[in-house]
Amino acid sequence: MPLDQEVELKFACGPDDLAAVLAAAPPGDDAAAELISVYFDTPDLALQKAGASLRVRESKGLRVQTLKRGEGLAREEHEAAIEGLAPDPGLGPLPDLMPAGSSLKPAFNVRVSRRQRLVRHGDAEIELALDQGEVVGGDASAPICEVELELKSGAPDALFALARSLGEAAPLYLSFDSKAARGQALVAGVGGGPRKGSAVKLAGDETAGEAFQVVARKALAQVAANAALLRDDPTPEAVHQLRVGARRFRSALTTFKPALEGEGLAAVKADLQWLGHACDEARNLDVYADSLISAETQMQSPAAGLAALRGRIDAERGRARADVVRTVSSARFRTLMIDAAEWMEIGPWRAGHLAHRPVRAFARAALKRRRRKVLKLGADMAGAGDEALHELRIAAKQMRYAADALANLYGQRRVAAFTACVRDLQSELGELNDLATAAPLVATLSLPSDAAFAAGELLGLRAAGKPRRVERAAKALARLADAEPFWNT
């Protein structure tokens, strides 16, 4: 393990489960401490923008300053003991991250009670830490209850093995949100809502394998955050964003497939497909409910059974959303997250020669392949049936996900012009797919006669606009065919 590096897994859990986790852990010497951490940043949040965090932690009269940056299993970490309450601006790479003349100020605090044990698992030495407390920023606060596994020596696969073992004693949910990230979100007032995918930032000197890890981590973090929200406060948008995260990961598996072939790929793909399908019914019902509102505005007078239809749909939405909550609370979901993270971070695919190919050359071939597939599938759009349009929609969505993931390698303006064409195509195809799935969805509901009549009337109203949608989709595809590929630089 390199110097100045932290190798760690973090899990959210319930306060009542901490004792069970500790009891299930391998034996070792226990220690308890009250930790008070003050996180610092510049007034313009230079450290946060650089993906770094800086804290001064006090425990038992000792103060340690820590700078961390990076994402994933292994993160850069620089520590030093200090005397005062204020951080030393000369620590590690800190001077390079701060603009000239800038100063540091407290941003938020974290207070936790920690129970800690150094254990051996196989040939590895691992520090187990159980933290319970809160993060406080201004007048806002949020509880913390988590389990951390930090590798002190040995191979990182021991972390995942120990996590699976502890997960048999209590529900442990893999988390990608550090205490610093939670504090930053709290201060910014953006915490607690559905998590959309964050921008992928590639420097351009990565290998294809490293670029895949950056993209996949973002997607898995989106899944984890929205699953946590669903367990606490289920909403339609949380279901949607969970599903988007799973699809972004699956899209990355396809985009980077030449570099990922080998043991474990099929299993990860199958697990993510299971998770996505578990959300399908809830998402389809939510989309249909939105379409009722849109279609109703086009009717000269509301259909007689519209209220009954709405009531039945709302009841089915609640049931389907409860099914999603059970899914993201299940042992299978927890195992999926650990398995996917382990394969992503240390899987055998990393030894393949294509994983070490420069990302720019790899990206050019991958994006070209995506575009070619979209144009091929759309060659006869006017005569295409619902299945063919659905296949084209999936290809367009994967094209956009790939473009979004690799956009940072190219000029912003060129990328935006191209992806706008893809978004237009995807939007029209999405509306056509919603129309195609509406009738089968309604057929499964066993509606009373008045509600069934209203549903049929609304479907007819929407179906009347299908030729216009197909025409607009064809025009969007033509614009995409004419748009200059941004990767041809």
N, C-alpha and C positions, 0 to 999 in steps of 0.2 A: 504494500500500500504506500503510495507516494507521500512525502511529507506535505504538510499544509493541505490535507484532504480529509474530508469527513465522509464516511460511507455509512448511510443510515436509511432505515425504513421507519415510517411513521404511520400510526393507526389511531383512528378515533374509536372510542368505546364509551359505554355508560359508566357512571361513577360506581354503581353497584357491582360492576364486573371486574374492578381493579384487583380486588382480593383474590378472585378466582384465577386471574392471570398470574399473579405473584405465586400462588400456591402451585400452579402447573409448571412454573419455570424451573430449570435446573437449579440445584443448590448453589449457594454462594453467600458471601458476606453482604449483609444489607446495610444501607446507610439512608438516613433521612435528612432533608434540608429544606429550608424555606428560601426560595430564590426570588430575588427582586431584580428585574432587568429593565433598563431604560434604553429605548431605541432612539437613535439619532439620525438626522439627515440634514441636508442643506435646505435653505428656504425654498429653493426651486426643485427639491426632491431629486437631486442629481444621482444619489446612490440608488434610489428606487428605480429610476429610469435606466440605470446601468445594470439592473438585476442583482443588486447587492444590498446587504443589510449590515448595520453596525449597532452593536449593543454594548452596554457596560452592565455586567451582572455582579450583584453583591450577594455573598453568602458567608455567614460566620465571620464577618468582619473583613473578608478578602474581596477584592474587586478584580475582575478579569474583563478585558476588552476583547471583543470578537468581531471580526469582519468575515462575512460569508458571501459567496456569490456562485451562481451556476444553478442548474436544474438537474434532476435525475437522482440516481442512486448515490453518485459521488459528487460532492460539492467542494469547492475551494474554501478553506478555512484558515484564518490567521488569528492567533490568540497571543495575548501578552498581559501579564499582571501590571496593574497601574495603581498609583497611590490615591489620586483624587477622584472626584465624581465625574469630571469631564473626560471625554476620550482624547487620546493622543492622536492628532491628525497625521502623524508620521508613520503609523502602523502599516506594514505590508504594502499592498498596492493602493492604499487609501489616497495618497497624494495624487495619483494618476486619475482617480475617479472624481475628484473634486475640482470644479473650475477655480482658476486662480483668483485669490482674494475672497473666496467664499468661506462661510463659517458653518459650524455644526450647531444644531439646536435639538432639544428633546422633541420627539414626535409622539410617542406613546409608551406606556408601561406594561409589563407582563409580570404578574405575581403568581407563583405556583408553589404548591407543596409537592416535593419530589421524593419518591421512594426509589432507591437505586440498588442494583445488584450486578456484580460482575460474574458472568457464568461462562462455562465451557459447553459448546455444542459441537460434537465431533472434534475436529482439529482446530476449531475456531474459538477465539475469545470474544465475547459479545457483552456490551454494557446494556442492561435492561433498565429503562427509566420509566416510571409511571408518574405522570404529571396531572395535577388537578388544581385549577385556579381560574384566573380570568385575565383578559387583555383589556386595558383601559386607555381610551383616547378621548380627551376632552370630557364631555358629559356622557359619552357612550361607553358601553362595556359589553363583553361577550364571554361566555364561559369556555373554559378549556378542560378537556379530559382526554388524555391521549397516552398511548404507549409508544415509546421509541426504542428501536433496536439499533445500536451503533457498533459496527465492526471494529474491534481493536487489533485483531490479528487473525490471519487465516483467509480462506476463500469466501467471497461474498455469497455464494450459494447457501452457506450456513445461515445467513440472515433469513432467507426465504423458508428454509426448512424449519427453523425455530418458530417463525411466524405461523406456519401451518400447524405446528404442534400446539402453540398457545391458543390458536383459533379454535381448537377442539374444546377448550375449556370455557371460552367466552367469545361472543361476537366481536371480532376485530375488523374494522373497515379501513382499508388502505386509504391514506390521505396524502395529497400532494401539497397541501397548504401549510407552509411553515408558520410559526408564531409571528414572524416578521410580516409575512403576506397577510395574515389575518388582521394584524394591527394596522397595516397600510390601508386595507379595505375599509376597516372600521373608521379611521380618520377621514377617509375620502367619502364616506357615506354610501359606499357601493356594495357592501356586504349583505348577504342574506337573500338576494334575489337569484333567479335562474342564471346559470353561468353559460355565457356564450363562448365560442372558441376565441382564444386570444391570438394575436398576430404571431406568425412564425418568423423568427429573425435568424437568418443564416448569414454568416460572414463571407461565405464563398470559398473558403479554403478547407471546408469539411470534406470528408469522404462521403460516399453515398450512404454508408451505414450510419455514420454520425448524423447526417441530415435526417435519415429515417427516424432515428431516436428522438431528435428535436420535435419532429412532427407528431410522432406517436405519443410522446409524453404529454403534449398539449391536449391531444384527443382524450387520453386516459384520465387526465386531470379534470377535463370537462365532464366525463362520465362520473367520476368520483364525487365531484362537487354537487352535481344535480341529483345523484342518488341520495346523498346526505340530505339535501333539501326535501326530496320526496318523502324520506322517512320522518321528517319533522313537520313539513307543511306542504302536502301534495297539491300541485297546480298544473294546469294544462301545459304551460310554457316550460315547466321543469321536465315534464315527460318529453316534450319536443326537443329540448336541448340535450337531454340524456341520449335520445335516439340519434341526434346529430353527431354527438361525440363518438358514439359507437360506429356510425357510418364513416366519420372522418378517419377513424383508425382503420376500418376495413378498406377504405379507399387508399390509404397509405400502404397497406399490405399489397394492393394490386399495383400501385404506381411503382413501388420499390421491389416488386416481386423477384426480378432477376437477381437481386442482391440478397434475397431472404430465403431462397429455396433451401429445403432441408428439414431436419427433425424439428417438430413443434409448430411449424407454420400452419398446417391443416387444422390442428387442435385449437389454436388461437383464433383462426378464422371461424371455425364452427361455434366456438363459445360466443364470439361477438355477434354472429348471426342469430344465435339463440336469444341473446339479450335484445337485439333489435326487434325480432319477431314478438318478443314478450310485450313490447310497447305498441305494436301495430294497431291493435283494436282500439286502445285508448286514443291514439293519435288520429285514427280514421274517424272516430266518433266526434272528436273535437273539431276536426276540419269540417265534417258534415254539419255540426251545430253552427259553425261560422257561416256556412253556405246558406243555412236557413235565413239568417239575418239579411244576407246580401240578396237572396232571391225574393224575400218578402217585399223588399223595397221596389221591386219591379212589377209586383202584382197590383192590378187596379183595385182589387178588394181581397182581404185576407181569406184564405181557404178555411172552410168551416172547421176542419179538424186540426188546424195548425197548433192550437194550444195543447191539444192532447199529444200531438207528435213531439212538440217541444218538451213536454213533461216526460215522455217516454225516453227520449234521447238523453235528457239530463240524468235520469235514473241509471241508464246504461253507462253513461260516461263515469258516474261515480263508482259503479261496480268495476268497470275496466281499469280505472285509475287505482282502485284498491288492489287489483291484481298486480299492477306494476309495483306498487309499494311492497307487496309480498315478495315480488321477484328481487328487488334491490335490498331486501332484508334477509334473503335466504343464504344458506351456507354455500349453495352453488355460485351465487354472485360473488361472495367473499373469496371463494377459491379462484374464480375466473380472474378477479383483479390481481391476486398474487401471482397466478400463473402467467398472465399477460405481461405483468411488470417484469417478472424474472426473465421470460423469454426475450422481451424487448431490451433489457439491460445487459444480460450476460448470456443470451442464447447462443447455440452452436453456429448459427448463421454468420456470426461476426468473424469467423475464421475464413469464410469464403473470399475468393479473390475479387469478385465484383463488389463486395461490401467495402473494399478499399479503393475503388475507383473514384477519381475526383468527382465531386457532386455536379459540377457544371456540365461535364460531358455526359454524365448519367441523366441529368435533368433534361437535356436537349433531346435525347432519345426517348425518354419517357413521355414528355409532353407531345412530341411528334406522334408517338403511337396513340396517345389519347385522342388527339385531334383527328387522326386518320379514321379511328373507329367511329367517332361521332358522324363524320361526313359520310362514311360508308352506310351506317344504319339509317341515315336520313335521306338517302338517295331517292327513295320512292315514297316520300312522306304523304303525298296526296292519296295514294292507294293503301296506306298502311292501316292495319287494324289496331285495336286497343293494346294487344300484347306487344306488337312491334313498336308502337309509340311509347309504351312503358319501358321497353329495353333501351330505346333512344334516350328517354328521360334519365335513366340511370347512368348511361354513358356520358351525358351532358353534365350531370351532377358530379361524376368522378373527374371529368375534365376540369370543372371549376375548383373542386377541392385540390386537385393537383396544382393548378395554376396559383391558387391562394397559398399553398404550402411552399412553393418554389419562387414566388413573386419577388422575394427579397433579393434574389440573385440578379435581377434585371431592373431596367429603368421603370420608375413608377408610372409614368405617363403611358408608355407602350403597353404595360401590363393592364392598366385600367381600361384602355380602349378595347383590348381583346376580351377581357373578362366581362365587360358590359354586354358584348354580343352573346356570350355564353349564358349570362344571367337572364337575358331576354328570352332566349330559347328555353332555358330551364323553367322560367315562370309560365310560359304558355303551355309547355308540356305538363307542368304540374297541375294546371287547371284541367287539362284534358284527362289526366290520371284521376283527379278527384271525381270527375264526372263518371269515369268508367267504374270506379269502386263504389259509387253511391248506391246504385241499384242492387248489387249483391249485398251490401251492408243493410239496406232497408229490408231486404228479403229475409234476413236472419232475425228480425226483431219481433215477428208475430204481432204486428200492429192491429189495433181495433180498426173497424172499417172507416171511420171518419178520419183517423190519423193516416191510414193507408192511402185514402183518397188525396189528402193534402200532400203526402209524400210524392205520389204519382204526378200531381199537378206541378209541383216544384221541379221534379226531375224533367218533365216535359219542357218546362220553361228554360232550364239550363241546357238541355239537349239541343234546343233550337239554335243556340249560339255556337255549337261545335264546329260547323264548317268555317265560321269566322276565326275561331281559335286555331284550327289547322292551318288556315291561310297565314295568320300572323306568325305561327311557329315556322312555317316554310320561309317566310321573309327573314326571320331572325337567323335561321340556318344559312340562308344565302349571304347575309351580312357576315356571319362567322366564317364562311368559306372565303370571302373576299378580304377579311381582316388579316393584316400582316402578323404572322406568328412572332411574338415578342422574343422568343428564344433564338431567333436567327440573327444573332449579333456577332 
